[in-house]
Amino acid sequence: MSDRSHHALPLPDYDHLPLGGLRSRVRSLTAGEVEELLAYEHSHGDRLPVTELLDARLDQLHSGAEPTSGDPGALRPESGGRRAGSPVSPATSPQPFGPPPHGTPDQRGRPKGDRTS
């Protein structure tokens, strides 16, 4: 199979997809498209986890699995506009403080003269 430009691959930004994103998005591809990705991977990065994933999906497709109705061009969750967690702002940040010179904040050190043996 001819070496394709990464811009002409069945998955946009294939080279930048993490393995989890690739795993979910490759399910929408046909056997021919998975073979294209596999040939590209062998000629470029040849990353073992990726080739194993693509080989496994290709085996599934040859065994009768059908591509899902997902959109390979959809916005990737790992680069999406929604962020998890709360935003950090001066209003939500804790007050700065320095650690105590010794001991813990609730157990202050005592001078030696106050100790009993």
Biotite code that builds the C-alpha atoms (Angstrom):
import biotite.structure as struc

atoms = struc.array([
    struc.Atom([0.000, 0.000, 0.000], chain_id="A", res_id=1, res_name="MET", atom_name="CA", element="C"),
    struc.Atom([1.342, 3.446, -0.788], chain_id="A", res_id=2, res_name="SER", atom_name="CA", element="C"),
    struc.Atom([2.566, 5.713, 1.954], chain_id="A", res_id=3, res_name="ASP", atom_name="CA", element="C"),
    struc.Atom([-0.137, 8.283, 2.668], chain_id="A", res_id=4, res_name="ARG", atom_name="CA", element="C"),
    struc.Atom([0.250, 11.735, 4.074], chain_id="A", res_id=5, res_name="SER", atom_name="CA", element="C"),
    struc.Atom([-1.022, 12.027, 7.628], chain_id="A", res_id=6, res_name="HIS", atom_name="CA", element="C"),
    struc.Atom([-3.517, 14.625, 6.337], chain_id="A", res_id=7, res_name="HIS", atom_name="CA", element="C"),
    struc.Atom([-5.155, 12.006, 4.078], chain_id="A", res_id=8, res_name="ALA", atom_name="CA", element="C"),
    struc.Atom([-5.574, 9.328, 6.762], chain_id="A", res_id=9, res_name="LEU", atom_name="CA", element="C"),
    struc.Atom([-9.062, 8.113, 7.741], chain_id="A", res_id=10, res_name="PRO", atom_name="CA", element="C"),
    struc.Atom([-8.707, 9.656, 11.226], chain_id="A", res_id=11, res_name="LEU", atom_name="CA", element="C"),
    struc.Atom([-7.911, 13.363, 11.497], chain_id="A", res_id=12, res_name="PRO", atom_name="CA", element="C"),
    struc.Atom([-4.913, 14.044, 13.755], chain_id="A", res_id=13, res_name="ASP", atom_name="CA", element="C"),
    struc.Atom([-4.116, 10.312, 13.912], chain_id="A", res_id=14, res_name="TYR", atom_name="CA", element="C"),
    struc.Atom([-0.528, 11.031, 14.982], chain_id="A", res_id=15, res_name="ASP", atom_name="CA", element="C"),
    struc.Atom([-1.716, 12.998, 18.016], chain_id="A", res_id=16, res_name="HIS", atom_name="CA", element="C"),
    struc.Atom([-4.406, 10.655, 19.317], chain_id="A", res_id=17, res_name="LEU", atom_name="CA", element="C"),
    struc.Atom([-3.702, 8.977, 22.655], chain_id="A", res_id=18, res_name="PRO", atom_name="CA", element="C"),
    struc.Atom([-4.198, 5.221, 22.717], chain_id="A", res_id=19, res_name="LEU", atom_name="CA", element="C"),
    struc.Atom([-7.582, 5.509, 24.510], chain_id="A", res_id=20, res_name="GLY", atom_name="CA", element="C"),
    struc.Atom([-8.881, 7.991, 21.940], chain_id="A", res_id=21, res_name="GLY", atom_name="CA", element="C"),
    struc.Atom([-7.631, 5.835, 19.102], chain_id="A", res_id=22, res_name="LEU", atom_name="CA", element="C"),
    struc.Atom([-9.279, 2.753, 20.606], chain_id="A", res_id=23, res_name="ARG", atom_name="CA", element="C"),
    struc.Atom([-12.719, 4.364, 20.588], chain_id="A", res_id=24, res_name="SER", atom_name="CA", element="C"),
    struc.Atom([-12.409, 6.149, 17.237], chain_id="A", res_id=25, res_name="ARG", atom_name="CA", element="C"),
    struc.Atom([-11.005, 3.214, 15.250], chain_id="A", res_id=26, res_name="VAL", atom_name="CA", element="C"),
    struc.Atom([-14.284, 1.358, 15.827], chain_id="A", res_id=27, res_name="ARG", atom_name="CA", element="C"),
    struc.Atom([-15.996, 3.535, 13.192], chain_id="A", res_id=28, res_name="SER", atom_name="CA", element="C"),
    struc.Atom([-13.549, 2.538, 10.432], chain_id="A", res_id=29, res_name="LEU", atom_name="CA", element="C"),
    struc.Atom([-13.846, -0.132, 7.761], chain_id="A", res_id=30, res_name="THR", atom_name="CA", element="C"),
    struc.Atom([-11.275, -2.912, 7.347], chain_id="A", res_id=31, res_name="ALA", atom_name="CA", element="C"),
    struc.Atom([-9.663, -1.019, 4.453], chain_id="A", res_id=32, res_name="GLY", atom_name="CA", element="C"),
    struc.Atom([-9.297, 2.142, 6.539], chain_id="A", res_id=33, res_name="GLU", atom_name="CA", element="C"),
    struc.Atom([-7.787, 0.206, 9.442], chain_id="A", res_id=34, res_name="VAL", atom_name="CA", element="C"),
    struc.Atom([-5.333, -1.384, 6.997], chain_id="A", res_id=35, res_name="GLU", atom_name="CA", element="C"),
    struc.Atom([-4.369, 2.121, 5.795], chain_id="A", res_id=36, res_name="GLU", atom_name="CA", element="C"),
    struc.Atom([-3.686, 3.209, 9.373], chain_id="A", res_id=37, res_name="LEU", atom_name="CA", element="C"),
    struc.Atom([-1.712, 0.039, 10.051], chain_id="A", res_id=38, res_name="LEU", atom_name="CA", element="C"),
    struc.Atom([0.479, 0.557, 6.965], chain_id="A", res_id=39, res_name="ALA", atom_name="CA", element="C"),
    struc.Atom([1.037, 4.186, 7.962], chain_id="A", res_id=40, res_name="TYR", atom_name="CA", element="C"),
    struc.Atom([1.917, 3.173, 11.522], chain_id="A", res_id=41, res_name="GLU", atom_name="CA", element="C"),
    struc.Atom([4.400, 0.528, 10.345], chain_id="A", res_id=42, res_name="HIS", atom_name="CA", element="C"),
    struc.Atom([6.157, 3.055, 8.107], chain_id="A", res_id=43, res_name="SER", atom_name="CA", element="C"),
    struc.Atom([6.239, 5.864, 10.675], chain_id="A", res_id=44, res_name="HIS", atom_name="CA", element="C"),
    struc.Atom([6.103, 5.318, 14.444], chain_id="A", res_id=45, res_name="GLY", atom_name="CA", element="C"),
    struc.Atom([5.642, 1.528, 14.502], chain_id="A", res_id=46, res_name="ASP", atom_name="CA", element="C"),
    struc.Atom([4.434, 1.772, 18.103], chain_id="A", res_id=47, res_name="ARG", atom_name="CA", element="C"),
    struc.Atom([3.724, -1.708, 19.441], chain_id="A", res_id=48, res_name="LEU", atom_name="CA", element="C"),
    struc.Atom([0.575, -0.838, 21.482], chain_id="A", res_id=49, res_name="PRO", atom_name="CA", element="C"),
    struc.Atom([-0.907, 0.937, 18.441], chain_id="A", res_id=50, res_name="VAL", atom_name="CA", element="C"),
    struc.Atom([-0.116, -1.863, 15.983], chain_id="A", res_id=51, res_name="THR", atom_name="CA", element="C"),
    struc.Atom([-1.551, -4.411, 18.419], chain_id="A", res_id=52, res_name="GLU", atom_name="CA", element="C"),
    struc.Atom([-4.737, -2.338, 18.720], chain_id="A", res_id=53, res_name="LEU", atom_name="CA", element="C"),
    struc.Atom([-5.090, -1.965, 14.950], chain_id="A", res_id=54, res_name="LEU", atom_name="CA", element="C"),
    struc.Atom([-4.344, -5.668, 14.339], chain_id="A", res_id=55, res_name="ASP", atom_name="CA", element="C"),
    struc.Atom([-6.971, -6.664, 16.919], chain_id="A", res_id=56, res_name="ALA", atom_name="CA", element="C"),
    struc.Atom([-9.585, -4.382, 15.345], chain_id="A", res_id=57, res_name="ARG", atom_name="CA", element="C"),
    struc.Atom([-8.744, -5.705, 11.886], chain_id="A", res_id=58, res_name="LEU", atom_name="CA", element="C"),
    struc.Atom([-9.216, -9.282, 13.162], chain_id="A", res_id=59, res_name="ASP", atom_name="CA", element="C"),
    struc.Atom([-12.602, -8.272, 14.604], chain_id="A", res_id=60, res_name="GLN", atom_name="CA", element="C"),
    struc.Atom([-13.676, -6.784, 11.276], chain_id="A", res_id=61, res_name="LEU", atom_name="CA", element="C"),
    struc.Atom([-12.529, -9.869, 9.340], chain_id="A", res_id=62, res_name="HIS", atom_name="CA", element="C"),
    struc.Atom([-14.496, -12.025, 11.819], chain_id="A", res_id=63, res_name="SER", atom_name="CA", element="C"),
    struc.Atom([-17.733, -10.219, 10.995], chain_id="A", res_id=64, res_name="GLY", atom_name="CA", element="C"),
    struc.Atom([-17.728, -7.156, 13.261], chain_id="A", res_id=65, res_name="ALA", atom_name="CA", element="C"),
    struc.Atom([-19.294, -4.065, 11.728], chain_id="A", res_id=66, res_name="GLU", atom_name="CA", element="C"),
    struc.Atom([-18.019, -0.498, 12.055], chain_id="A", res_id=67, res_name="PRO", atom_name="CA", element="C"),
    struc.Atom([-20.031, 1.555, 14.531], chain_id="A", res_id=68, res_name="THR", atom_name="CA", element="C"),
    struc.Atom([-21.807, 4.730, 13.513], chain_id="A", res_id=69, res_name="SER", atom_name="CA", element="C"),
    struc.Atom([-19.299, 7.010, 15.218], chain_id="A", res_id=70, res_name="GLY", atom_name="CA", element="C"),
    struc.Atom([-17.887, 10.066, 13.479], chain_id="A", res_id=71, res_name="ASP", atom_name="CA", element="C"),
    struc.Atom([-14.082, 9.801, 13.076], chain_id="A", res_id=72, res_name="PRO", atom_name="CA", element="C"),
    struc.Atom([-13.935, 13.573, 12.573], chain_id="A", res_id=73, res_name="GLY", atom_name="CA", element="C"),
    struc.Atom([-15.806, 14.414, 15.769], chain_id="A", res_id=74, res_name="ALA", atom_name="CA", element="C"),
    struc.Atom([-14.249, 16.623, 18.380], chain_id="A", res_id=75, res_name="LEU", atom_name="CA", element="C"),
    struc.Atom([-11.909, 14.590, 20.534], chain_id="A", res_id=76, res_name="ARG", atom_name="CA", element="C"),
    struc.Atom([-12.763, 14.646, 24.241], chain_id="A", res_id=77, res_name="PRO", atom_name="CA", element="C"),
    struc.Atom([-9.091, 15.048, 25.167], chain_id="A", res_id=78, res_name="GLU", atom_name="CA", element="C"),
    struc.Atom([-8.932, 18.364, 23.289], chain_id="A", res_id=79, res_name="SER", atom_name="CA", element="C"),
    struc.Atom([-12.536, 19.470, 23.750], chain_id="A", res_id=80, res_name="GLY", atom_name="CA", element="C"),
    struc.Atom([-13.927, 22.692, 25.045], chain_id="A", res_id=81, res_name="GLY", atom_name="CA", element="C"),
    struc.Atom([-15.344, 21.309, 28.297], chain_id="A", res_id=82, res_name="ARG", atom_name="CA", element="C"),
    struc.Atom([-13.025, 21.122, 31.241], chain_id="A", res_id=83, res_name="ARG", atom_name="CA", element="C"),
    struc.Atom([-13.508, 19.055, 34.319], chain_id="A", res_id=84, res_name="ALA", atom_name="CA", element="C"),
    struc.Atom([-13.049, 20.401, 37.813], chain_id="A", res_id=85, res_name="GLY", atom_name="CA", element="C"),
    struc.Atom([-13.395, 23.872, 39.179], chain_id="A", res_id=86, res_name="SER", atom_name="CA", element="C"),
    struc.Atom([-11.593, 26.884, 37.777], chain_id="A", res_id=87, res_name="PRO", atom_name="CA", element="C"),
    struc.Atom([-8.846, 28.417, 39.861], chain_id="A", res_id=88, res_name="VAL", atom_name="CA", element="C"),
    struc.Atom([-9.178, 32.083, 40.672], chain_id="A", res_id=89, res_name="SER", atom_name="CA", element="C"),
    struc.Atom([-8.001, 34.385, 43.453], chain_id="A", res_id=90, res_name="PRO", atom_name="CA", element="C"),
    struc.Atom([-11.439, 34.046, 45.047], chain_id="A", res_id=91, res_name="ALA", atom_name="CA", element="C"),
    struc.Atom([-11.181, 30.238, 45.222], chain_id="A", res_id=92, res_name="THR", atom_name="CA", element="C"),
    struc.Atom([-7.484, 30.017, 46.136], chain_id="A", res_id=93, res_name="SER", atom_name="CA", element="C"),
    struc.Atom([-6.436, 29.434, 49.744], chain_id="A", res_id=94, res_name="PRO", atom_name="CA", element="C"),
    struc.Atom([-4.644, 32.134, 51.672], chain_id="A", res_id=95, res_name="GLN", atom_name="CA", element="C"),
    struc.Atom([-0.871, 31.775, 51.366], chain_id="A", res_id=96, res_name="PRO", atom_name="CA", element="C"),
    struc.Atom([0.940, 30.750, 54.520], chain_id="A", res_id=97, res_name="PHE", atom_name="CA", element="C"),
    struc.Atom([4.389, 29.623, 55.540], chain_id="A", res_id=98, res_name="GLY", atom_name="CA", element="C"),
    struc.Atom([5.004, 26.397, 57.408], chain_id="A", res_id=99, res_name="PRO", atom_name="CA", element="C"),
    struc.Atom([5.722, 26.668, 61.139], chain_id="A", res_id=100, res_name="PRO", atom_name="CA", element="C"),
    struc.Atom([9.395, 26.783, 62.067], chain_id="A", res_id=101, res_name="PRO", atom_name="CA", element="C"),
    struc.Atom([9.117, 23.372, 63.767], chain_id="A", res_id=102, res_name="HIS", atom_name="CA", element="C"),
    struc.Atom([6.378, 21.007, 64.804], chain_id="A", res_id=103, res_name="GLY", atom_name="CA", element="C"),
    struc.Atom([2.980, 20.982, 63.219], chain_id="A", res_id=104, res_name="THR", atom_name="CA", element="C"),
    struc.Atom([0.410, 23.787, 63.266], chain_id="A", res_id=105, res_name="PRO", atom_name="CA", element="C"),
    struc.Atom([-1.606, 22.105, 66.020], chain_id="A", res_id=106, res_name="ASP", atom_name="CA", element="C"),
    struc.Atom([1.430, 20.924, 68.042], chain_id="A", res_id=107, res_name="GLN", atom_name="CA", element="C"),
    struc.Atom([3.829, 23.771, 68.564], chain_id="A", res_id=108, res_name="ARG", atom_name="CA", element="C"),
    struc.Atom([7.277, 23.061, 69.896], chain_id="A", res_id=109, res_name="GLY", atom_name="CA", element="C"),
    struc.Atom([8.011, 23.895, 73.538], chain_id="A", res_id=110, res_name="ARG", atom_name="CA", element="C"),
    struc.Atom([11.201, 25.394, 74.936], chain_id="A", res_id=111, res_name="PRO", atom_name="CA", element="C"),
    struc.Atom([13.500, 22.922, 76.696], chain_id="A", res_id=112, res_name="LYS", atom_name="CA", element="C"),
    struc.Atom([12.915, 24.567, 80.073], chain_id="A", res_id=113, res_name="GLY", atom_name="CA", element="C"),
    struc.Atom([9.203, 23.636, 80.002], chain_id="A", res_id=114, res_name="ASP", atom_name="CA", element="C"),
    struc.Atom([9.833, 19.910, 79.485], chain_id="A", res_id=115, res_name="ARG", atom_name="CA", element="C"),
    struc.Atom([9.562, 17.447, 82.281], chain_id="A", res_id=116, res_name="THR", atom_name="CA", element="C"),
    struc.Atom([11.570, 14.278, 82.160], chain_id="A", res_id=117, res_name="SER", atom_name="CA", element="C"),
])
